[in-house]
Amino acid sequence: MLPPVETLLAMSSFALAGSATPGPVNVIGAMTGTRYGTVRALPFVTGATVSFLGLLLICGTGMLAQAGSILTVARPMTLLGSAYLLWMAWGLARSDGAIGAARARSIPGFWSGVMVQGLNPKAWLVVLSALSTFILPLRDPRGGLMAFVILSGVICWPSLALWAWGGSRVPQGSMRLFNRTMALALLISVGYILWHGL
């Protein structure tokens, strides 16, 4: 059974806010678009979207089965993901933006998107917030979970692709400044997540 229309609209707004607002995956998507162009960034965008939907399904199914282990795993994943993203921000801040042959072969692809999103503290917080706010209170939480997964898929991919497209519009001469700006955005994003999520 589908949730009421007003609940679906609220879910859609939440999914849009979670996927379109600045966060680690958005920053990396923009960086990938800047360095390699929108089309070559789309595998990363797809991997990140698939990873988010998988995280939503796994955590949602676990919560509906009253598996407390989901909440136990959330905090260590937030810390691990934050450490990984801070390491990425450090590398980004030191980069001059030049694309050598080795870098051209290491374009962040589908599996990079899966891994970064899976370790993304923002994704864990969005998933847990969505489940507790929208799914668990419903009369039919399983139907609500499936509706939210579908809405998230429809909204998440275009939002991340738009970040990659925006990044592809940055002039190559501004790469060093852009890299440092994105590193700072990543740092602020992780700091905000840790401040509010722990």
C-alpha positions in Angstrom: 0.0 0.0 0.0 1.3 3.4 -1.0 1.7 6.1 1.6 -0.7 9.2 1.4 0.2 11.8 -1.2 1.3 14.3 1.4 3.7 11.7 2.8 5.1 11.0 -0.7 5.6 14.8 -1.2 7.4 15.1 2.1 9.6 12.1 1.2 10.4 13.6 -2.2 11.4 16.9 -0.6 13.6 15.1 1.9 15.2 13.0 -0.8 15.9 16.2 -2.9 17.4 18.0 0.1 19.5 14.9 1.0 20.9 14.4 -2.5 21.1 18.0 -3.9 22.6 19.8 -1.0 26.4 20.0 -0.7 28.0 16.9 0.7 31.1 14.7 0.1 29.6 12.7 -2.8 28.4 15.9 -4.5 31.8 17.5 -4.1 33.6 14.4 -5.6 31.0 14.3 -8.4 31.7 17.9 -9.2 35.5 17.3 -9.1 35.1 14.3 -11.4 33.0 16.4 -13.8 35.6 19.2 -13.7 38.6 16.9 -14.5 37.0 14.5 -17.0 33.7 15.9 -18.2 30.1 15.1 -17.4 29.8 11.9 -19.4 32.9 10.3 -17.8 31.6 11.3 -14.3 28.3 9.4 -14.8 29.6 6.0 -13.8 30.6 7.5 -10.4 27.2 9.1 -10.1 25.5 5.8 -10.9 27.6 3.9 -8.4 26.9 6.5 -5.7 23.2 6.3 -6.4 23.1 2.5 -6.4 25.1 2.4 -3.2 22.7 4.9 -1.5 19.7 2.8 -2.5 21.4 -0.4 -1.3 22.1 1.3 2.0 18.5 2.5 2.3 17.2 -1.0 1.6 19.6 -2.9 3.9 19.1 -0.5 6.8 15.4 -0.2 6.2 15.0 -4.0 6.1 17.1 -4.3 9.3 15.0 -1.8 11.1 11.8 -3.3 10.1 13.1 -6.6 11.4 14.0 -4.8 14.6 17.7 -5.5 14.1 19.4 -3.2 16.6 22.7 -4.0 14.9 22.0 -1.4 12.2 22.2 1.5 14.8 25.3 -0.2 16.3 27.1 -0.1 12.9 26.1 3.5 12.0 28.4 5.3 14.4 31.6 3.4 13.4 30.7 3.8 9.7 30.3 7.6 10.3 33.8 7.8 11.9 35.4 5.5 9.3 33.8 7.4 6.4 34.8 10.8 7.9 38.4 9.7 8.2 38.4 8.6 4.5 36.8 11.8 3.3 39.3 13.9 5.3 42.1 12.0 3.6 40.5 12.8 0.3 40.2 16.5 1.1 43.9 16.6 2.0 44.9 15.1 -1.3 42.5 17.4 -3.1 44.0 20.5 -1.4 47.5 19.5 -2.5 46.5 18.8 -6.1 47.3 21.3 -8.8 44.5 19.9 -11.0 46.8 18.7 -13.8 45.6 15.4 -15.4 48.5 13.2 -16.3 48.3 9.9 -18.2 48.1 7.9 -14.9 45.3 10.1 -13.6 43.4 9.8 -16.8 43.3 6.0 -16.4 42.1 6.3 -12.8 38.8 8.2 -13.3 36.5 7.6 -10.4 34.0 5.0 -11.8 31.0 3.0 -10.7 32.8 1.1 -7.9 34.4 4.3 -6.6 30.9 5.8 -6.4 29.7 2.7 -4.5 32.6 2.9 -2.0 32.5 6.6 -1.4 28.8 6.6 -0.9 28.9 3.6 1.4 31.5 5.4 3.6 29.7 8.7 3.3 28.6 9.8 6.8 26.0 12.1 5.2 24.4 9.1 3.5 24.1 7.2 6.8 22.5 10.1 8.5 20.1 10.7 5.7 19.1 7.0 5.6 18.6 6.7 9.4 16.7 10.0 9.5 14.4 9.0 6.6 13.7 5.7 8.2 12.8 7.0 11.6 10.8 10.0 10.3 9.0 8.6 7.2 9.0 4.8 7.2 8.7 3.5 10.7 5.6 5.5 11.7 3.6 4.3 8.6 0.8 1.8 8.8 2.6 -0.2 6.1 6.3 0.5 6.6 7.3 -2.0 3.9 5.3 -0.3 1.3 6.6 3.1 2.5 10.2 1.8 2.3 9.8 0.7 -1.3 8.1 4.0 -2.2 11.0 5.9 -0.6 13.6 3.8 -2.4 12.0 4.5 -5.8 11.6 8.2 -5.1 15.2 8.4 -3.9 16.4 6.7 -7.1 14.5 9.0 -9.3 15.7 12.1 -7.4 19.3 11.1 -6.4 20.8 10.3 -9.8 19.8 13.6 -11.6 20.9 15.6 -8.5 24.4 14.1 -8.5 24.6 14.3 -12.3 23.8 18.0 -12.1 26.8 18.5 -9.7 29.0 16.7 -12.2 27.7 18.9 -15.0 28.3 22.0 -12.9 31.9 20.9 -12.3 32.5 20.3 -16.0 31.9 24.1 -16.5 34.9 25.1 -14.5 37.7 26.5 -16.7 40.9 24.4 -16.6 43.0 27.5 -15.7 41.0 27.7 -12.4 41.7 24.1 -11.3 44.0 24.8 -8.4 41.6 27.3 -6.9 38.7 25.0 -7.5 40.5 22.0 -6.0 41.2 24.0 -2.8 37.7 25.3 -2.7 36.3 21.8 -3.0 38.7 20.5 -0.4 37.4 23.2 2.0 33.8 22.3 1.2 34.5 18.7 1.9 36.2 19.6 5.2 33.2 21.7 6.2 30.8 19.0 5.2 32.5 16.4 7.2 32.8 18.7 10.2 29.1 19.5 10.0 28.2 15.8 9.8 30.4 14.9 12.8 29.1 17.8 14.8 25.4 16.9 14.2 25.7 13.2 13.8 27.7 12.2 16.8 
